[in-house]
Amino acid sequence: MRKDLLIIGFVWPEPKSSAAGLRMMQLIETFQKDNFQVTFASPCAKSDNAFNLEDIGVHQVTIALNNSSFDAFIEKLNPKVVLFDRFMMEEQFGWRVIEHCPNALRVLDTEDLHCLRKGRQQAFKKGDVFDNAYLFNDIAKREIATIYRCDLSLMISEVEIEILINQFKVDKELLLYVPFMLNSILEEDIKLLPDFDDRQHFVTIGNFLHEPNYNAVLYLKNVIWPLISKQLPKAELHVYGAYASQKVTQLNNKKDRFFIKGFAESAHSVMQQAKVCLAAIRFGAGLKGKLVDAMQNGTPMVTTSIGAEGMFGDFEANGFIENDPQEFAHKAVQLYQKESLWKSKRKNGFLIINKRFSKLYYQQILLNAIEKTTSHLNEKRLNNFMGQMLQHHTMQSTKFMSKWIEEKNKN
């Protein structure tokens, strides 16, 4: 029997630009492993960095917001599973999926908890301590509603699951922990990586459309790098990331050895050339792709508690976690200068990739959960009265607002 998966994407996957793009490719690979025919649909315009999904056998479809053309499309496809890429896509298309494919399993991939990221950003900008007053924001009301309306929500961080259960009282049966799903690093892979003496300079990387990344680069430029640079007068900091605007490129300063390099064709290549990765992230959520890149390529790092959140579990980090800028800089210099320390920390990274982010293990966890939820779908929905209630009100409000917009657009 044919199994169709429809992914409704907030954006087209850009695995070279963002951790979210890599995450989406991992999910697609997992479903294809279970013989799903995958269709990826998005209302977003494609950038030059978008991956051509047709190359891996995924059908690509452009869909329109507030347009009944989607109804005929999904009715014809009649997918077994619909995966919403972030809560905004469920808000836009969820009611149409329910109306035309009521028996389809509805899955949300949160990417990271948007209300947590937004609340932390607001608290940071106001110079306040982050608390529930910031967490319970308007995005939280929308995002939690989507989680209830879906049959299963994929969470990338254990910390975010705890927040949903403890702060928002979400039923844990609605949540599934699926972090990055990564290939194991073998001994022969490690031998091919450049060693301590073959590397030089510091590196940081991140998509500049993501506000925490830009803020982190500013923080490095103005506070941390001057402290490091003073102790290491020949070292350079190389800053990579897609979508570097003028406000980013103007930070380039040859005299200070602070170089804005822009888009990296290969994150692995730039990580392997660097001796230490710096991730001075002061707000945000989810798992940090740059730290995964560092661990995969044997590059020890220094990050903050926000950067480290959800990354290491009970394992020792592949570097140091410091929030104080003086300590952050001190640890970065230590890693740069001490070969024995550098080697022990990089070994931690390989262990974390292999033991904490095992592709085969989490692929099976996900596929088992999809199968179990599908076979007990009616029972699960009956036990989720909150979801039914929110679905009812969404069908009354969002549905008719969308229809009104569609009619208005015709004029």
C-alpha positions as CSV (number, residue, x, y, z in Angstrom):
1,M,0.0,0.0,0.0
2,R,1.4,3.4,-1.0
3,K,2.4,5.7,1.9
4,D,2.4,9.4,1.2
5,L,4.0,12.0,3.5
6,L,3.2,15.7,2.8
7,I,5.6,18.2,4.4
8,I,4.3,21.7,4.5
9,G,7.5,23.8,4.8
10,F,7.8,27.3,6.3
11,V,10.8,27.6,4.0
12,W,12.6,25.4,1.4
13,P,15.4,23.4,3.1
14,E,18.8,25.0,3.0
15,P,21.1,22.5,4.7
16,K,24.2,24.6,3.9
17,S,22.7,27.7,5.5
18,S,21.0,26.6,8.7
19,A,20.6,23.8,11.3
20,A,16.9,23.9,10.5
21,G,17.7,22.9,6.9
22,L,19.9,20.0,8.0
23,R,17.1,18.9,10.4
24,M,14.5,18.8,7.7
25,M,16.8,16.7,5.4
26,Q,17.3,14.3,8.3
27,L,13.5,13.9,8.7
28,I,13.0,13.4,5.0
29,E,15.7,10.7,5.0
30,T,14.0,8.9,7.9
31,F,10.6,8.8,6.2
32,Q,12.1,7.6,2.9
33,K,13.8,4.8,4.8
34,D,10.3,3.6,5.7
35,N,9.3,3.7,2.1
36,F,7.2,6.9,2.3
37,Q,6.7,8.8,-0.9
38,V,7.6,12.4,0.2
39,T,6.0,15.6,-1.2
40,F,7.4,18.9,0.1
41,A,5.2,21.9,-0.4
42,S,5.8,25.5,0.6
43,P,4.3,28.9,0.1
44,C,7.8,30.5,0.5
45,A,9.9,31.7,-2.4
46,K,13.0,29.7,-3.1
47,S,16.4,31.1,-2.6
48,D,19.6,30.2,-4.5
49,N,20.7,28.2,-1.4
50,A,17.6,25.9,-1.4
51,F,18.4,22.2,-1.9
52,N,16.9,20.6,-5.0
53,L,14.7,18.0,-3.3
54,E,13.9,16.4,-6.7
55,D,17.5,15.1,-6.7
56,I,16.6,12.8,-3.8
57,G,13.2,11.7,-5.1
58,V,11.1,14.2,-3.3
59,H,8.2,15.9,-5.2
60,Q,8.3,19.7,-4.9
61,V,5.1,21.8,-5.0
62,T,4.6,25.5,-4.5
63,I,1.4,26.2,-2.6
64,A,-0.5,29.5,-1.9
65,L,-1.6,31.0,1.4
66,N,-5.4,31.6,1.8
67,N,-6.2,29.9,-1.4
68,S,-8.6,27.0,-2.0
69,S,-6.3,25.5,-4.6
70,F,-4.6,23.7,-1.7
71,D,-7.8,21.8,-1.0
72,A,-7.9,20.1,-4.3
73,F,-4.2,19.4,-4.1
74,I,-4.3,17.7,-0.7
75,E,-7.5,15.8,-1.6
76,K,-5.8,14.3,-4.6
77,L,-2.6,13.5,-2.7
78,N,-4.5,12.0,0.3
79,P,-1.4,11.7,2.5
80,K,-1.1,9.2,5.3
81,V,1.0,11.7,7.3
82,V,1.2,15.5,7.2
83,L,4.2,17.1,8.8
84,F,4.0,20.9,9.5
85,D,7.4,22.6,9.5
86,R,6.9,25.0,12.5
87,F,3.6,26.1,14.1
88,M,2.9,28.9,11.5
89,M,2.3,26.3,8.8
90,E,-0.2,24.4,10.9
91,E,-2.1,27.7,11.6
92,Q,-2.3,28.4,7.9
93,F,-3.0,24.9,6.5
94,G,-4.1,22.7,9.5
95,W,-7.8,23.3,9.2
96,R,-7.7,22.5,5.5
97,V,-5.9,19.3,6.2
98,I,-8.5,18.4,8.8
99,E,-11.4,19.2,6.4
100,H,-10.1,17.3,3.4
101,C,-7.9,14.5,5.0
102,P,-9.4,14.0,8.5
103,N,-7.7,10.6,8.8
104,A,-4.2,11.8,8.1
105,L,-1.8,11.8,11.0
106,R,-0.8,15.4,11.8
107,V,2.8,15.9,13.0
108,L,4.4,19.2,14.1
109,D,8.2,19.7,13.9
110,T,8.7,22.7,16.2
111,E,12.4,23.1,15.0
112,D,12.8,24.9,18.4
113,L,10.3,26.4,20.8
114,H,9.6,29.8,19.2
115,C,7.9,31.2,22.3
116,L,11.0,30.4,24.4
117,R,13.3,32.0,21.8
118,K,11.1,35.1,21.5
119,G,10.6,35.5,25.3
120,R,14.4,35.2,25.9
121,Q,15.1,37.8,23.2
122,Q,12.6,40.2,24.7
123,A,14.0,39.8,28.2
124,F,17.6,40.2,26.9
125,K,16.7,43.4,25.1
126,K,15.1,44.9,28.2
127,G,17.9,43.8,30.4
128,D,15.5,41.7,32.5
129,V,15.8,38.2,34.0
130,F,13.9,35.8,31.8
131,D,10.8,34.4,33.6
132,N,7.3,33.2,32.9
133,A,6.1,36.7,32.3
134,Y,8.3,36.6,29.1
135,L,7.6,32.9,28.4
136,F,3.8,33.2,28.4
137,N,3.8,35.5,25.4
138,D,1.4,35.8,22.4
139,I,3.5,33.4,20.3
140,A,3.2,30.8,23.2
141,K,-0.6,31.0,23.0
142,R,-0.4,30.2,19.2
143,E,2.4,27.6,19.4
144,I,0.9,25.6,22.3
145,A,-2.5,25.6,20.5
146,T,-0.8,24.1,17.5
147,I,0.9,21.4,19.6
148,Y,-2.6,20.5,21.0
149,R,-4.2,20.4,17.6
150,C,-1.5,18.0,16.3
151,D,-1.3,14.3,17.0
152,L,2.4,14.4,17.7
153,S,5.0,17.1,18.1
154,L,8.7,16.5,17.5
155,M,10.9,18.2,20.0
156,I,14.7,18.7,19.4
157,S,15.6,19.5,23.0
158,E,14.8,17.7,26.3
159,V,14.9,21.1,28.0
160,E,12.0,22.3,25.8
161,I,10.0,19.2,26.6
162,E,10.4,19.9,30.3
163,I,9.2,23.5,29.8
164,L,6.1,22.3,27.9
165,I,5.2,19.7,30.5
166,N,6.1,21.8,33.6
167,Q,5.2,25.3,32.6
168,F,2.5,24.8,30.1
169,K,1.1,21.5,31.4
170,V,1.2,19.9,28.0
171,D,0.5,16.1,28.0
172,K,3.8,14.3,27.5
173,E,2.0,11.8,25.2
174,L,1.8,14.6,22.6
175,L,5.6,15.1,22.5
176,L,8.4,13.1,21.1
177,Y,12.1,13.8,21.6
178,V,13.9,13.6,18.3
179,P,17.2,15.5,18.3
180,F,19.6,15.7,15.4
181,M,20.1,12.3,13.8
182,L,23.7,12.0,12.9
183,N,26.1,9.4,11.4
184,S,28.5,7.9,13.8
185,I,32.1,9.1,13.7
186,L,34.5,6.1,13.1
187,E,38.1,5.9,14.1
188,E,39.1,6.0,10.4
189,D,37.1,9.3,10.1
190,I,39.0,10.8,13.1
191,K,42.4,9.9,11.6
192,L,41.5,12.0,8.5
193,L,40.8,15.1,10.4
194,P,43.5,17.8,10.8
195,D,45.3,17.6,14.1
196,F,46.2,20.4,16.6
197,D,49.3,21.6,14.7
198,D,47.5,21.5,11.4
199,R,44.9,24.1,12.4
200,Q,44.9,27.8,13.2
201,H,42.6,30.7,14.1
202,F,39.1,30.8,15.6
203,V,35.8,30.3,13.9
204,T,32.1,31.1,14.4
205,I,29.3,30.3,12.0
206,G,25.5,30.9,11.8
207,N,22.7,32.1,9.5
208,F,22.5,35.9,9.9
209,L,18.7,35.9,9.4
210,H,18.6,34.4,12.9
211,E,18.8,37.3,15.4
212,P,20.8,35.4,18.1
213,N,23.6,34.7,15.6
214,Y,24.0,38.4,14.7
215,N,23.9,39.4,18.4
216,A,26.6,36.7,19.2
217,V,28.9,38.1,16.5
218,L,28.4,41.6,17.9
219,Y,29.2,40.4,21.4
220,L,32.4,38.7,20.1
221,K,33.4,41.7,18.2
222,N,32.9,44.3,21.0
223,V,33.6,42.3,24.1
224,I,35.2,38.9,23.8
225,W,37.5,39.1,20.8
226,P,39.5,42.1,22.2
227,L,40.2,40.0,25.3
228,I,41.4,37.0,23.3
229,S,43.2,39.1,20.7
230,K,45.3,40.8,23.3
231,Q,46.7,37.4,24.5
232,L,47.0,35.9,21.0
233,P,48.3,38.7,18.8
234,K,48.6,36.5,15.7
235,A,45.3,34.7,15.9
236,E,42.3,35.6,13.7
237,L,38.5,35.2,14.1
238,H,36.8,34.0,11.0
239,V,33.0,34.7,10.9
240,Y,30.9,32.6,8.5
241,G,27.2,32.6,7.8
242,A,24.5,32.9,5.1
243,Y,22.6,36.2,4.4
244,A,25.3,38.6,5.8
245,S,23.7,42.1,5.4
246,Q,25.7,45.3,5.3
247,K,25.4,45.7,9.1
248,V,27.3,42.4,9.3
249,T,29.9,42.9,6.6
250,Q,30.8,46.3,8.1
251,L,32.1,44.5,11.2
252,N,35.0,43.2,9.1
253,N,38.2,44.7,10.5
254,K,41.6,43.6,9.2
255,K,43.5,45.5,11.8
256,D,41.7,43.7,14.6
257,R,42.0,40.3,12.7
258,F,38.2,40.0,12.8
259,F,37.1,38.8,9.4
260,I,33.6,38.5,8.0
261,K,33.8,35.6,5.5
262,G,30.1,35.3,4.6
263,F,28.5,32.1,3.2
264,A,30.5,28.9,3.7
265,E,30.1,26.4,0.9
266,S,31.1,23.7,3.4
267,A,30.7,24.2,7.2
268,H,32.8,21.0,7.6
269,S,35.7,22.5,5.7
270,V,35.9,25.7,7.6
271,M,35.5,23.9,11.0
272,Q,38.4,21.6,10.1
273,Q,40.7,24.5,9.4
274,A,40.0,26.2,12.7
275,K,41.5,25.4,16.0
276,V,38.6,26.6,18.2
277,C,34.9,27.4,17.6
278,L,33.3,30.3,19.5
279,A,29.6,30.4,20.1
280,A,28.8,33.4,22.3
281,I,25.0,33.0,22.1
282,R,23.1,35.1,24.7
283,F,19.5,34.2,23.8
284,G,17.7,31.6,21.7
285,A,16.3,28.1,21.8
286,G,16.7,24.6,20.3
287,L,20.0,22.9,19.5
288,K,22.9,24.8,17.9
289,G,24.0,23.4,14.6
290,K,27.4,25.2,14.9
291,L,28.2,23.1,17.9
292,V,27.3,19.9,16.1
293,D,29.5,21.0,13.2
294,A,32.4,21.6,15.7
295,M,32.0,18.2,17.3
296,Q,31.8,16.4,14.0
297,N,35.0,18.0,12.8
298,G,37.0,17.6,15.9
299,T,37.0,21.3,16.8
300,P,36.7,22.1,20.5
301,M,34.5,25.0,21.4
302,V,33.6,27.7,24.0
303,T,29.9,28.6,24.3
304,T,27.4,30.0,26.8
305,S,24.8,28.1,28.9
306,I,22.2,29.1,26.3
307,G,24.4,27.7,23.5
308,A,24.9,24.5,25.4
309,E,21.3,24.0,26.3
310,G,20.1,20.5,25.4
311,M,23.4,19.7,23.7
312,F,25.4,17.5,26.1
313,G,23.0,15.8,28.5
314,D,25.1,13.8,31.0
315,F,28.2,13.9,28.8
316,E,31.2,16.3,29.3
317,A,31.2,19.1,26.7
318,N,33.7,19.3,23.9
319,G,35.0,22.5,25.4
320,F,33.8,25.0,28.0
321,I,30.5,26.6,28.9
322,E,31.1,30.2,30.2
323,N,28.8,33.2,30.5
324,D,31.3,35.6,32.0
325,P,33.2,37.3,29.0
326,Q,36.5,37.2,30.9
327,E,36.2,33.5,31.6
328,F,34.9,32.8,28.1
329,A,38.1,34.5,26.6
330,H,40.4,32.8,29.1
331,K,39.0,29.3,28.3
332,A,39.3,30.1,24.5
333,V,43.0,31.0,24.9
334,Q,43.6,27.8,27.0
335,L,42.1,25.6,24.3
336,Y,44.1,27.4,21.6
337,Q,47.4,27.0,23.4
338,K,47.2,23.6,25.2
339,E,47.4,20.6,23.0
340,S,46.6,18.0,25.6
341,L,43.5,20.0,26.7
342,W,42.4,20.5,23.1
343,K,42.7,16.8,22.4
344,S,40.8,15.7,25.4
345,K,37.9,18.1,24.7
346,R,37.7,17.1,21.0
347,K,37.4,13.4,22.1
348,N,34.3,14.4,24.1
349,G,32.7,15.7,21.0
350,F,33.1,12.4,19.1
351,L,31.6,10.6,22.0
352,I,28.6,12.9,22.1
353,I,27.9,12.6,18.4
354,N,28.0,8.8,18.6
355,K,26.1,8.3,21.9
356,R,23.7,11.2,22.0
357,F,22.7,11.9,18.4
358,S,22.7,8.4,16.9
359,K,20.9,8.5,13.5
360,L,19.9,4.8,13.5
361,Y,18.5,5.0,17.1
362,Y,16.4,8.1,16.7
363,Q,15.2,7.2,13.2
364,Q,13.7,4.0,14.7
365,I,12.2,6.0,17.6
366,L,10.5,8.3,15.2
367,L,9.2,5.6,12.8
368,N,7.9,3.5,15.8
369,A,6.1,6.5,17.2
370,I,4.5,7.3,13.7
371,E,3.3,3.7,13.4
372,K,2.0,3.5,17.0
373,T,0.2,6.8,16.8
374,T,-1.3,6.0,13.4
375,S,-2.7,2.6,14.6
376,H,-4.3,4.2,17.7
377,L,-5.2,7.6,16.2
378,N,-8.9,7.7,17.1
379,E,-8.1,6.7,20.7
380,K,-5.4,9.3,20.9
381,R,-7.6,12.1,19.6
382,L,-10.4,11.2,22.0
383,N,-8.0,11.5,24.9
384,N,-7.0,15.0,23.7
385,F,-10.1,17.0,24.4
386,M,-8.1,20.3,24.6
387,G,-6.9,19.6,21.0
388,Q,-10.5,19.0,19.8
389,M,-11.7,22.2,21.5
390,L,-8.9,24.3,19.9
391,Q,-9.6,22.6,16.6
392,H,-13.3,23.5,16.8
393,H,-12.5,27.2,17.4
394,T,-9.8,27.3,14.8
395,M,-12.3,25.9,12.2
396,Q,-14.7,28.7,13.1
397,S,-12.2,31.6,13.2
398,T,-9.0,30.9,11.1
399,K,-11.0,29.1,8.4
400,F,-13.4,32.0,7.8
401,M,-10.7,34.6,8.1
402,S,-8.8,32.7,5.4
403,K,-11.8,32.5,3.2
404,W,-12.5,36.2,3.6
405,I,-8.9,37.0,2.6
406,E,-9.2,34.7,-0.4
407,E,-12.4,36.5,-1.6
408,K,-10.8,39.9,-0.9
409,N,-7.8,38.9,-3.1
410,K,-10.1,38.2,-6.0
411,N,-11.2,41.8,-6.2
